[in-house]
Amino acid sequence: MHTATQKVARFGLLTALALVLGLLDRAIPLTALLGGAAPGIKLGLANTVLLYAVYLMDWQSAVFLMLAKVILSGLIFGSLTAILYSLSGGILSLLVMLLIRRKPESGALCAGILAAGAETMLLIQNPHPGGQRLWIVILIGVACAVCFAAWIAIRKGKIRGVPGTSIAGAIAHNIGQVLAASIVLRTPQLLSTYLPVLVGIGAAVGTLTGIVAERVFRALHMNPDKPEGQKK
Amino acid sequence: MNKRNSFLRTMAALIVMTLVMGGCGYRHAKASDLPKQTRVGYYLDTVITLTAYTDQPELLDKGLEYCGEYEKMLSRTVEGSDVWNINHAEGNTVTVSEETAEILRTAVKISEVSDGAFDITIAPVSVLWDFTSGSQIIPESATIEQAARLVDFRQIQIEGNNVTLPAGMMIDLGGIAKGYIADAVKAKLEAAGITSAILSFGGNIVAIGLKPDGSPWKVGIQDIDEPTGKTMMVSLNYGGSTVTSGIYERGFTVDGVTYHHILSSETGWPVQNELASVTIFSDSSLMGDALSTAVFALGTEKGSRLIESMDGVEALFINRDRSAAGTSGLGKYMEEGENWITLEQPDSAEKTEEPLTLLIQVRESDPAPGYILLQSANEQGFLALPIEGEVTRTIRQKLDDGSEWLNVIRMTPEGFCMIEADCEGHDCIAEGEVTLENMKDRLLWNMVICAPHRLTLSLYTKEEAIQISRQWLGY
């Protein structure tokens, strides 16, 4: 059992870490690699802190960290409008991650299906993509394959389930964000044009952050299957 | 300490902190808490836009219905209308409605003071001209000369509600009916309790009271060289009427001569003088409508003398060389204009095709190859791409606390990009250029989004833009 002081220190540390990773997310121009920025696309390294909380702490702590991260980074770096976007993404993502943390293989499977759907939609909208769209189509294709591979690997017990949860969380985050944006911006066309892009990107970056989180857990000798916040 | 308790307490503290900090710089509630309502209709060959702060939007629907009723009464082409009856009476006396009689009396009064420069018996001439279909046909000068002989307001006899017009002559209330209807709709809305509204009827803008924050309404005066919606100046409306007549509204150009819809009652030809447009500021839109035509026909010198002789009326003259002049009391009605596209204001542009200086009706005949659909928290509308060269536009969103959000776009004949913005992150600038060529290959398709400013700009081809504008207007 931890003392209250330890708990406060831990929350402070995790919040600070989330903020710093959020700053790093902003600094990495992910979409510049695709030839131009697109709003809402980030690597999502800050999500590893939430993954940590989801697996190694209780749900209240995860909710607290998510709110602290969204609100503080919104106030420090952004505006109230920005808070609105990331809050709806954050809530949806955390909800999904908490729900499937014990069944990560289904997360990977759903993510794979969603990514495949997004890919199909993109190709229907523009069967001969060029420029940014071409890169995105390739990226989502790869992400889709990785999701299915992760699903099989988790089922067979080859890897732990953290990436599965992370992918599902990232996709949910992006869906929440686009939903909020399409309402705030009064542009429902975002749902048909931009949502597939963000779903695909979510699958890709979710895999990355999931692997990072998995490595971190391993390096810290923590077992995500035996959270300390819960009694046996 | 109880774990759950401390958790809840921390959460509560965090939320309170957010609300307090969020309160600074965020949008406050309107001075008047009533929501802004807008209704758009198409009557009298014009897009009519009624905007009011009210919780009874059905009043605005009623207002549009009135427009339809008056159109039936005052149209020259609707069979059985008062005007149709007068024109087809073959010299016999016709009994008309109270309203028609009042309009005719005002028309004759303005004709008298303007020495016939404004004349509703212009119809035999105006039917010869076709300024709307784009046919660009100049009538035979002999035909015009013959028709011009039939123009003489002194022949109209009005006794009570009985009107007599000599056979062969015709009247057309096109230069005055919109003014009357504007006044009438305003009166009805006022009687229904609306205290803050701006109503746009083609070149006629009338306002009820001031804006909810107590400032005057702003009415954009369109740039004479840019028929697709740039504002040249901004005028102020304190709950009265602002009417503009200009050569760019309806007309065509052949061999360098602009043939426009303001016809000389003497010769039957379009009035050719130094003027490009005249704007009349008055209480009555009926008066303003007739005066704008009369003053345009009279020219700056005689026109301003006429206006100076009247109480409570001012005029703004814009010349074809883009210089401007005004009558002595004009200052009150003018604001320094800049190359802004303002979303909250102007509340209405003087041309109805683009209220708020944004196009809502895209036509086949418009020359631009593409359009930018602009959607903000408050407004939406089209900006036409320039025909050639580069144009820079500043989009300013005024917030209720007096602060502003700025975005600057650069437009080319092929597309546009964001070049400046005072948002954080500047994502909208990094999103790069959208062109008619590349829009299907971009991550954001045809869009540039400034998420913090709640602004979406999307590029559409002319065909798509016409489709969208039809959906809005429902025709």
Chai-1 contact restraints between the chains, C-beta under 6 A:
chainA,res_idxA,chainB,res_idxB,connection_type,confidence,min_distance_angstrom,max_distance_angstrom,comment,restraint_id
A,G36,B,G432,contact,1.0,0.0,6.0,A-B,restraint_1
A,A37,B,D427,contact,1.0,0.0,6.0,A-B,restraint_2
A,A37,B,A430,contact,1.0,0.0,6.0,A-B,restraint_3
A,A37,B,E431,contact,1.0,0.0,6.0,A-B,restraint_4
A,A38,B,L443,contact,1.0,0.0,6.0,A-B,restraint_5
A,A38,B,L444,contact,1.0,0.0,6.0,A-B,restraint_6
A,P39,B,D427,contact,1.0,0.0,6.0,A-B,restraint_7
A,P39,B,I449,contact,1.0,0.0,6.0,A-B,restraint_8
A,P39,B,A451,contact,1.0,0.0,6.0,A-B,restraint_9
A,Q60,B,F7,contact,1.0,0.0,6.0,A-B,restraint_10
A,I71,B,T18,contact,1.0,0.0,6.0,A-B,restraint_11
A,L75,B,M21,contact,1.0,0.0,6.0,A-B,restraint_12
A,G78,B,E424,contact,1.0,0.0,6.0,A-B,restraint_13
A,S79,B,P452,contact,1.0,0.0,6.0,A-B,restraint_14
A,L80,B,G22,contact,1.0,0.0,6.0,A-B,restraint_15
A,L80,B,Y26,contact,1.0,0.0,6.0,A-B,restraint_16
A,T81,B,P452,contact,1.0,0.0,6.0,A-B,restraint_17
A,A82,B,P452,contact,1.0,0.0,6.0,A-B,restraint_18
A,N126,B,K440,contact,1.0,0.0,6.0,A-B,restraint_19
A,G130,B,D441,contact,1.0,0.0,6.0,A-B,restraint_20
A,G131,B,D441,contact,1.0,0.0,6.0,A-B,restraint_21
A,Q132,B,R442,contact,1.0,0.0,6.0,A-B,restraint_22
A,Q132,B,L443,contact,1.0,0.0,6.0,A-B,restraint_23
A,R133,B,D441,contact,1.0,0.0,6.0,A-B,restraint_24
A,V184,B,R454,contact,1.0,0.0,6.0,A-B,restraint_25
A,L185,B,R454,contact,1.0,0.0,6.0,A-B,restraint_26
A,L185,B,T456,contact,1.0,0.0,6.0,A-B,restraint_27
A,R186,B,Q375,contact,1.0,0.0,6.0,A-B,restraint_28
A,T187,B,Q375,contact,1.0,0.0,6.0,A-B,restraint_29
A,T187,B,T456,contact,1.0,0.0,6.0,A-B,restraint_30
A,T193,B,W445,contact,1.0,0.0,6.0,A-B,restraint_31
A,V197,B,L443,contact,1.0,0.0,6.0,A-B,restraint_32
